[in-house]
Each structure stands twice: as C-alpha cells, then as structure tokens.
Amino acid sequence: MIGAGLAGIACARRLREAGVHVHVFEAQRSPGGRLATRRFAVASFDHGAQYLTAADANFRGALESAQSAGAATHWQPGWPDGQRGRDLWVGTPAMNSLPRFLAQDLDVEYGARILRLERGRGSWTLMDDRGSGHTDFSAVVLAVPAPAAAALASAHTALAARVKAVPMAPCWAALVVFDSPLDGAPDAGFPDDPVLGWFARNGSKPGRDAPHSWVLHASADWSRVEFDQPPQYVQRALLNRFSELIGRSLPRALLSDGHRWRHARVAIPLDEPFLLDVEAGIGFCGDWCLDARAEAAWLSGDALGTALSEARHSTSSGKIRGSR
C-alpha cells in the first residue's frame, strides 16, 4: 500500500478482509498522513487535518469503533456568530491516535520511503531510500498525494497522466501556546479572509493537555504565494492577522512554531473514487480522487480495496502489496 494515511489504511483493511496479504510501506514513523500531531514539551498540536466528518455509515462505524477504544470522540467547539456547528470527530488524546488505532492490525513498515517502482515478469520490485529492493509483489497501490503518485507511476501506466493533472494546494500552519486565555474568542472558525483560512483552539478538543494552544491555517492562495518564506515570517503574519480578525491583542506566546504542508488538500478532485490499471497491477487512491475531506480518503481506499479484491478472485495471484 503506498502510504499509511486513511486511504492506505482503508484499502489495506479491505484487502485483508478478503484474505489478501498486504504489506504497507510508510515513509513516516507513524500512520495517518495529515491526521497528524506535533508534540512539544508544553503542548501538542493537531497541525494537519483538524477534524473528521462521517456521512458514510461504514466510515462512521469505524469512528465509533475507535471511540469505544478511546481513540476518537466528538468535538463541539464554540463557533463565531453566523457559523453553525457540525458533527465533528477528532482523535483522542491526539489526532494521530485515530489512525494508530485503525492501522494497529496491519503489516506496516515505517520509515521506509519508496523511491522507484520496477516492473518484472508478472511482479513488482519496490526500491527504497536505503537502497533495498522489496520484491515479488503482484500489485502496487499508491495512496499518497497525487504529485508523488504520478512521479512513481509515470513509467508504468498511462493513468499517471491523469493523476499528474490533479492540482493540490499547500498550507502553512502556525502553532502557538499563549500564557493566558484568549477570553471571548470562538474556539474555531473559517474566516472569510485572503490570509487566514482557519483557526482553532486546539486545547478545546477533548483530551488535549494545553488549554491555551491554538492552530492557525493560512489560506491556500496565501500559502502558495508565501510558500518559501521562513517559518518565523509566517507565524508573525498569521498571528497578526488573527489578532486583527478577532479584534483584540493576543496574550504573550510561550511557544510559537510553524509547519508547511506541501500537498495539504486537493484543489480540483478527480471526481472518481479510484484509478486502477488491472493489466499493469497498479492502483491509485486518496482524498484527491473524491473531495478535500478525510472521509473521502477513507472511501477512496475502501473502494479500491474492494475492486482489487474482486479482481483477485479472477486470478490465482497470492499477495498484493504497496508503498509510500
């Protein structure tokens, strides 16, 4: 499976249920992709995906299973006037607790970045950044952002051209812990602003340990223009804009940091649940296939896992693996 984000986890789980041996290569040290948590001595931040919604019954069932295990729960922030709350889910005690729970029974190799795919006689070899080759794979699933998936697959399937054409937007995030409450400010909101696209009091989420911690996400357009700026510039710009928008001075910051997401969200989705080249034995899934939502990533991976399972029943192949 190419990646242990929500799409890769869903695809691997569906294949495992069908009796397929799935090995997942994940470049990072933990699963989840943008369902991520950044930890400091004074606070932890959900600096990527801020919450999940669940319209699909099967995905909601997965979240409820995580809730029963203490790995997810509902979040009910206080919204600005004119913005309505929704049924939001978050991982507990941190966002990455959810993908850790969902991936706990999968065969995942962390810290293994796949740089190249090689197609042999009826099987795949995956070359990683340590110079090792992983061999004898009947199929490869790429569950990474569209640009990375297209780069890996470009020599092996015509579908890579369609994947390459999917535009992804960046996002700068500012993370801050104040030394006192920001009284009267909403817990979360989507400002109609060219600079600041989202703000949230991270400490308002259940299980968080620092009540005065905040996450600010820049708009996609601003992030694109300012993508190469140093983190200190971004932090200052986003905090100043936040102060202007809420109409008050900010308390003293105990900690301030930034994070740059190169492929934060899909700008124009493919509008198909997945792509699959059965003849080549290579498939693609991710939120970029359907919508800029975490649930869309899950639905895409689950749909591809179902399609691969059905394709396997018509062959005698024994195992399917993927990479990130």
Backbone torsions as a table, in degrees:
resi	resn	phi	psi	omega
1	MET	NA	130.8	-177.2
2	ILE	-86.1	89.5	177.6
3	GLY	105.0	143.2	178.4
4	ALA	-110.8	38.2	167.0
5	GLY	-79.1	-171.1	-177.3
6	LEU	-60.0	-38.9	180.0
7	ALA	-64.2	-47.4	179.4
8	GLY	-64.2	-40.6	178.7
9	ILE	-62.4	-46.2	-178.7
10	ALA	-63.4	-42.9	-180.0
11	CYS	-64.2	-45.4	-179.5
12	ALA	-63.5	-40.5	178.6
13	ARG	-63.4	-43.1	179.6
14	ARG	-63.8	-41.6	178.6
15	LEU	-67.0	-40.3	178.8
16	ARG	-62.7	-38.9	177.4
17	GLU	-61.7	-28.2	179.4
18	ALA	-86.9	3.9	177.7
19	GLY	86.8	15.5	-179.4
20	VAL	-93.4	134.7	175.1
21	HIS	-77.5	117.7	-177.6
22	VAL	-118.4	127.3	173.7
23	HIS	-114.9	127.9	-176.4
24	VAL	-107.9	129.7	173.3
25	PHE	-103.0	125.0	-178.4
26	GLU	-126.1	125.6	-176.8
27	ALA	-68.7	-30.9	-178.3
28	GLN	-85.5	176.9	-177.0
29	ARG	-88.1	-3.0	-179.5
30	SER	-152.7	162.4	-179.4
31	PRO	-81.5	170.4	170.5
32	GLY	120.0	-24.5	-177.4
33	GLY	60.3	-119.2	-178.7
34	ARG	-80.8	-4.4	167.5
35	LEU	-81.6	74.2	-165.6
36	ALA	-120.4	159.0	178.5
37	THR	-134.6	131.7	176.3
38	ARG	-108.1	127.9	-173.5
39	ARG	-113.4	135.6	173.3
40	PHE	-128.9	172.7	-178.8
41	ALA	-63.3	-35.0	-174.4
42	VAL	-97.5	-13.6	-176.5
43	ALA	-169.5	160.6	170.5
44	SER	-118.7	148.8	-176.2
45	PHE	-129.6	136.7	165.7
46	ASP	-84.2	90.5	-169.2
47	HIS	-92.6	-6.2	176.9
48	GLY	-105.7	-118.0	177.0
49	ALA	-59.2	133.1	-173.1
50	GLN	-92.0	-25.8	-178.8
51	TYR	-167.9	172.7	175.5
52	LEU	-127.3	150.3	168.8
53	THR	-117.7	159.1	-174.2
54	ALA	-142.1	91.2	174.1
55	ALA	-87.1	-29.9	-179.4
56	ASP	-78.9	134.9	-175.9
57	ALA	-64.4	-39.8	-178.8
58	ASN	-67.9	-40.9	177.8
59	PHE	-67.0	-39.9	177.0
60	ARG	-61.5	-36.3	176.9
61	GLY	-63.4	-38.3	177.2
62	ALA	-64.7	-40.5	178.3
63	LEU	-66.9	-38.5	179.0
64	GLU	-67.0	-35.1	174.6
65	SER	-63.5	-42.1	177.1
66	ALA	-64.6	-37.0	178.3
67	GLN	-63.1	-41.5	179.2
68	SER	-62.4	-29.7	179.9
69	ALA	-89.8	0.5	-179.9
70	GLY	81.9	14.6	-176.4
71	ALA	-101.6	-1.4	178.8
72	ALA	-157.8	157.3	176.7
73	THR	-163.4	177.3	178.9
74	HIS	-83.9	149.8	175.8
75	TRP	-122.9	128.0	-179.7
76	GLN	-124.2	78.6	-179.4
77	PRO	-73.4	159.1	170.6
78	GLY	-82.2	123.2	-175.2
79	TRP	-97.2	159.7	173.5
80	PRO	-64.5	160.1	175.2
81	ASP	-58.2	134.2	179.6
82	GLY	92.5	-10.9	176.2
83	GLN	-109.8	130.7	-176.9
84	ARG	-95.8	143.8	175.9
85	GLY	-75.5	155.6	177.1
86	ARG	-125.2	174.5	177.3
87	ASP	-80.9	98.2	-174.0
88	LEU	-106.2	144.1	175.7
89	TRP	-117.5	147.7	172.3
90	VAL	-139.7	156.2	171.5
91	GLY	-73.2	153.2	177.4
92	THR	-135.8	140.4	1.6
93	PRO	-80.6	3.0	177.2
94	ALA	-145.5	163.5	-176.1
95	MET	-60.7	-39.2	-177.7
96	ASN	-73.9	-2.9	173.9
97	SER	-64.8	-32.7	-179.2
98	LEU	-66.1	-55.2	178.5
99	PRO	-63.8	-30.5	175.7
100	ARG	-60.7	-42.1	178.4
101	PHE	-65.9	-45.8	-176.5
102	LEU	-67.5	-25.6	-177.6
103	ALA	-100.1	4.5	-169.1
104	GLN	-63.7	-27.3	-178.3
105	ASP	-101.4	7.9	-178.8
106	LEU	-92.9	157.4	177.3
107	ASP	-89.8	93.2	-175.5
108	VAL	-116.1	131.6	174.5
109	GLU	-105.0	108.7	-176.3
110	TYR	-88.0	155.6	179.6
111	GLY	72.2	21.1	-179.4
112	ALA	-117.2	104.5	-179.3
113	ARG	-96.0	119.1	179.4
114	ILE	-84.4	124.7	-176.8
115	LEU	-103.5	-23.3	-174.3
116	ARG	-153.6	143.2	174.2
117	LEU	-109.4	137.7	177.2
118	GLU	-127.2	130.1	-178.2
119	ARG	-100.7	122.9	177.5
120	GLY	-106.8	-154.2	179.4
121	ARG	-79.8	89.6	176.6
122	GLY	79.3	8.6	179.5
123	SER	-150.5	164.8	-178.9
124	TRP	-110.1	148.2	168.2
125	THR	-120.3	133.5	-178.9
126	LEU	-112.0	121.0	-179.0
127	MET	-99.0	128.4	-178.0
128	ASP	-102.5	178.9	-175.2
129	ASP	-76.7	-1.2	175.1
130	ARG	-100.0	3.3	179.7
131	GLY	86.2	6.9	-179.0
132	SER	-91.2	144.3	175.7
133	GLY	-107.5	129.6	178.4
134	HIS	-106.7	120.4	-165.8
135	THR	-115.4	170.8	170.2
136	ASP	67.7	47.0	176.4
137	PHE	-105.6	128.9	-177.6
138	SER	-76.8	-24.2	178.9
139	ALA	-153.9	159.0	178.6
140	VAL	-127.1	134.0	175.2
141	VAL	-114.2	129.5	178.8
142	LEU	-107.1	104.9	-179.3
143	ALA	-114.0	56.6	-180.0
144	VAL	-127.1	171.0	176.8
145	PRO	-53.8	149.4	-173.1
146	ALA	-52.3	-44.8	-179.4
147	PRO	-61.1	-40.3	179.2
148	ALA	-68.4	-40.0	179.1
149	ALA	-64.2	-43.5	-179.3
150	ALA	-63.5	-39.7	-179.6
151	ALA	-63.8	-41.0	179.8
152	LEU	-69.6	-34.2	-170.8
153	ALA	-98.3	-4.5	-168.4
154	SER	-58.1	-30.3	-177.4
155	ALA	-88.9	0.6	-168.0
156	HIS	-123.4	-17.7	-178.7
157	THR	-154.9	143.6	176.7
158	ALA	-66.7	-18.4	178.9
159	LEU	-64.2	-21.7	-178.4
160	ALA	-59.6	-31.0	178.7
161	ALA	-64.6	-39.1	177.8
162	ARG	-67.8	-39.3	179.0
163	VAL	-65.2	-43.2	-178.6
164	LYS	-61.0	-28.5	-177.0
165	ALA	-78.9	-8.1	-179.3
166	VAL	-78.8	118.3	-177.7
167	PRO	-82.3	134.6	176.0
168	MET	-114.1	145.5	-177.8
169	ALA	-108.1	144.1	177.0
170	PRO	-84.8	173.5	175.9
171	CYS	-155.8	125.1	169.5
172	TRP	-88.2	136.7	176.3
173	ALA	-120.1	136.0	172.5
174	ALA	-110.2	136.3	-177.9
175	LEU	-121.5	129.9	-175.8
176	VAL	-145.8	143.3	171.3
177	VAL	-118.2	123.1	177.9
178	PHE	-92.8	159.0	-179.4
179	ASP	-86.7	-1.6	179.1
180	SER	-155.7	165.4	-178.1
181	PRO	-65.0	152.2	172.8
182	LEU	-98.9	76.6	-170.8
183	ASP	-58.6	135.8	175.1
184	GLY	85.8	-11.2	-179.8
185	ALA	-80.3	141.6	175.6
186	PRO	-62.3	156.9	178.6
187	ASP	-72.8	-27.7	-176.3
188	ALA	-160.3	155.5	177.7
189	GLY	-175.3	158.6	175.3
190	PHE	-110.1	89.8	179.9
191	PRO	-64.2	141.7	172.7
192	ASP	-84.4	79.6	-167.6
193	ASP	-143.6	141.6	-179.1
194	PRO	-73.1	-14.8	-178.0
195	VAL	-104.4	-55.9	-174.8
196	LEU	-99.5	119.0	-177.4
197	GLY	-96.4	-21.5	-175.6
198	TRP	-162.4	145.5	168.9
199	PHE	-140.0	150.6	179.0
200	ALA	-155.2	138.4	170.2
201	ARG	-80.9	100.8	-177.9
202	ASN	-56.7	-33.4	-179.3
203	GLY	-69.5	-9.4	176.7
204	SER	-81.3	-10.3	179.1
205	LYS	-79.6	143.2	-177.8
206	PRO	-58.3	136.9	174.8
207	GLY	85.9	-4.0	-179.2
208	ARG	-78.6	147.8	-169.4
209	ASP	-98.9	-6.9	-177.9
210	ALA	-126.3	100.2	-173.1
211	PRO	-64.7	-23.2	-175.6
212	HIS	-104.4	27.6	177.7
213	SER	-94.6	140.7	-176.2
214	TRP	-133.2	149.8	174.0
215	VAL	-122.6	129.0	177.2
216	LEU	-118.4	128.0	176.0
217	HIS	-109.6	128.5	175.5
218	ALA	-73.6	158.4	175.5
219	SER	-66.9	160.4	-179.5
220	ALA	-63.7	-42.9	-178.3
221	ASP	-64.7	-44.9	179.3
222	TRP	-64.5	-42.0	178.9
223	SER	-61.7	-37.8	179.8
224	ARG	-65.6	-44.2	-178.9
225	VAL	-69.0	-40.4	-174.8
226	GLU	-99.9	20.5	-170.7
227	PHE	-58.3	-36.9	-174.9
228	ASP	-94.7	9.3	177.5
229	GLN	-72.4	152.8	176.4
230	PRO	-67.7	151.7	-178.2
231	PRO	-55.9	-34.9	-178.0
232	GLN	-63.1	-39.2	178.0
233	TYR	-63.4	-44.3	-178.4
234	VAL	-64.4	-45.7	179.4
235	GLN	-57.6	-48.2	-178.2
236	ARG	-62.2	-44.2	-178.4
237	ALA	-64.4	-44.0	-177.6
238	LEU	-71.3	-38.4	178.6
239	LEU	-67.3	-40.5	177.5
240	ASN	-62.6	-41.4	-179.6
241	ARG	-67.9	-39.3	177.2
242	PHE	-59.7	-44.2	179.0
243	SER	-60.7	-43.1	179.3
244	GLU	-63.5	-41.8	-175.0
245	LEU	-70.3	-35.4	-179.7
246	ILE	-90.1	-8.0	174.1
247	GLY	73.1	35.6	177.8
248	ARG	-157.2	158.2	176.3
249	SER	-73.1	150.3	-179.2
250	LEU	-92.3	146.2	174.9
251	PRO	-63.7	171.4	177.8
252	ARG	-65.3	137.7	-179.6
253	ALA	-88.1	125.3	173.5
254	LEU	-81.0	-27.7	-180.0
255	LEU	-152.5	140.4	175.1
256	SER	-144.6	133.6	-178.9
257	ASP	-150.7	171.7	179.7
258	GLY	-137.6	158.7	176.2
259	HIS	-144.3	136.2	-178.4
260	ARG	-110.0	116.9	175.9
261	TRP	-96.4	115.7	-178.1
262	ARG	-71.3	-42.0	-179.4
263	HIS	-122.8	75.3	-173.0
264	ALA	-77.7	-40.1	-175.8
265	ARG	-158.1	156.2	178.9
266	VAL	-79.0	135.3	178.6
267	ALA	-84.2	-45.2	176.5
268	ILE	-133.7	105.3	-175.0
269	PRO	-68.3	160.7	179.1
270	LEU	-64.6	-28.5	-178.7
271	ASP	70.0	29.7	170.0
272	GLU	-137.3	147.0	-175.7
273	PRO	-66.3	-29.0	-179.9
274	PHE	-168.3	172.7	171.1
275	LEU	-126.2	139.6	-178.0
276	LEU	-144.4	122.6	172.3
277	ASP	-101.3	94.9	-175.0
278	VAL	-63.4	-41.7	-177.3
279	GLU	-63.0	-42.9	179.5
280	ALA	-79.0	-23.8	-177.0
281	GLY	77.1	46.1	-179.8
282	ILE	-143.3	134.8	-177.7
283	GLY	-132.9	160.9	-177.2
284	PHE	-132.4	137.7	174.6
285	CYS	-150.3	161.1	179.1
286	GLY	157.3	170.7	178.5
287	ASP	-61.5	-27.9	-178.8
288	TRP	-64.9	-14.5	175.9
289	CYS	-74.5	-34.1	-169.7
290	LEU	-121.3	-49.7	-172.2
291	ASP	-172.4	160.9	179.8
292	ALA	-84.8	60.7	178.4
293	ARG	-140.6	149.1	178.4
294	ALA	-61.5	-38.4	179.1
295	GLU	-60.3	-36.2	179.7
296	ALA	-63.3	-36.1	176.9
297	ALA	-62.6	-44.6	178.9
298	TRP	-62.2	-46.6	-178.3
299	LEU	-63.4	-39.0	178.4
300	SER	-63.7	-48.9	179.3
301	GLY	-63.3	-40.3	179.4
302	ASP	-64.6	-40.6	179.6
303	ALA	-66.0	-40.7	178.4
304	LEU	-67.5	-39.6	177.1
305	GLY	-60.3	-39.6	177.5
306	THR	-64.6	-44.7	-179.3
307	ALA	-64.1	-40.8	178.6
308	LEU	-67.0	-38.1	177.7
309	SER	-62.1	-43.1	179.2
310	GLU	-66.4	-39.0	178.6
311	ALA	-66.1	-35.4	-178.6
312	ARG	-65.2	-33.8	-178.5
313	HIS	-64.0	-20.8	179.4
314	SER	-93.1	2.7	178.2
315	THR	-127.8	177.7	178.2
316	SER	-109.0	13.0	-178.5
317	SER	-67.0	152.3	-172.2
318	GLY	-106.0	-28.6	-176.1
319	LYS	-146.9	148.4	-179.9
320	ILE	-127.2	131.6	179.3
321	ARG	-134.3	167.1	179.2
322	GLY	-146.3	-169.4	-173.7
323	SER	-152.8	163.2	162.6
324	ARG	-138.4	NA	NA
